[in-house]
Amino acid sequence: MYKEIKVGDKQVPMLANAATPIRFKQVFGKNLLKYFIGEEPQEEMVAMASELAYILAKAGESADMNKLGIDDYIEWLEQFDAMAFVNIDVVSEIMSLYQGSMDGDSQAKKGQGRPKGK
């Protein structure tokens, strides 16, 4: 699921898909799903939102997802003001985008194949 989200004064293209929680764990060593089922402390939501935004933004810009890391995350984060991810509207949009990618209502990208005939 793709969406442009305004973070601070920047429009950031973001893409959520089935690989998002895997990439999140690969880069940050955390289980993203624990935030959504309430197993992680609420005070960590700001950090999770900026970390999730990073993964979604890198996917949205078609970056090489195998080269993501903490140093690149910090460099990416430096383009925003200190309060960008404290904004509840921004956090809600980021979480909504990710949750929307898990709905299962998405349409197949390809049409149904032609039936095999004689």
N, C-alpha and C positions, 0 to 999 in steps of 0.2 A: 504494500500500500504506500503510495507516494503523496506527499503534501509539502508545501512550503510553509514554514512556521516562522513568524517574526520573533526573533530573540534580540532583545534590546532594540537597536535601530537597524538590524540586518534581517533580510529575508533569507532563511536557510532551507535549501531543499533537503528533505529527509525521506528515507525509504526504509520501511519495516517489512521484514519477510521472515520465513521460517528459520533462517540462519542467525537472526538477531540475538537470541539468547546464547547461542554458541559463541558468537563473536564477542559478546559482552563478557562471558566467562573467560575466553581466551585472553582478552586484554586486561580485565580487572580482577580476575580470579574470584568472582562472586556469582552466585546464582540469581539471575534477574527475576525469575519467577517467585522467589521468596518475598520480594517487595510487593508483588501483586496479590499474594495470599496473606499478607500481614505478618510474616515471620521475621521481618527486619524492623528495627526501631524507626519510628516516624522521623526522628531527627536526622536520619541518614537519607531522607528523601531528596534533599537538595543536591547532595553529592550524586545520588543515583540518577536524578534527572539530567544533570550535566553529562554524566558518563553515558547514559542512554542516548542523549542528544548527539554526542560525539559519534557513536556507532551508527546512528541513523543518518547523520549528516555525511559521514564518509561513504556510506552505501549510496546516498542520494547523489553524491558527486562522482560515483563510479570509481572510487579510489581502490588501490590494490589492498584488499582487506587482509591479506596475509602480512602486510608490513605495518599494521597498526601497533602502537605501543604507548606506554605511559608518557614518554618524552614528546611524541607527536600529539597526544591528548593535551598536554600542558601548553604546547605551542598553539594548538587550535583554540584552547580556552582563553588565551591571552588577547584574542580579538574582541572579547566581550567585556562589558563593565562588570564590576564585582557583584551587582545585584541582579544580573540578567536571569539567573536561574532560581532566584528567590520568588520571582513573580508567579503567583498561583495560576494565572491564565496560561503562562508559558509551560509550566509543569503539567497542567491539565491537558494541553494540546499534545505535548510529547507523549504522555501516557495514553491518551486517546488514540493517537496514531499507532502506537505499538499494539494496544488492545484490539484495534480495528483489524490489524493484520492477522489476528487469531480467530476472527469471527467464523470463518468457514463459509461465508456467503459470497466469497469472491468467485468471479466467473473464470472459467478455463480460458487460457490465452489462445488456444487453438480450438477450432471447431471440431466436432466429432468426426472421426475419420470415415472415409467411404466404406460401406460394408463390402466385405470380401465376397465376390461373386464367382460365377463359373469362369 
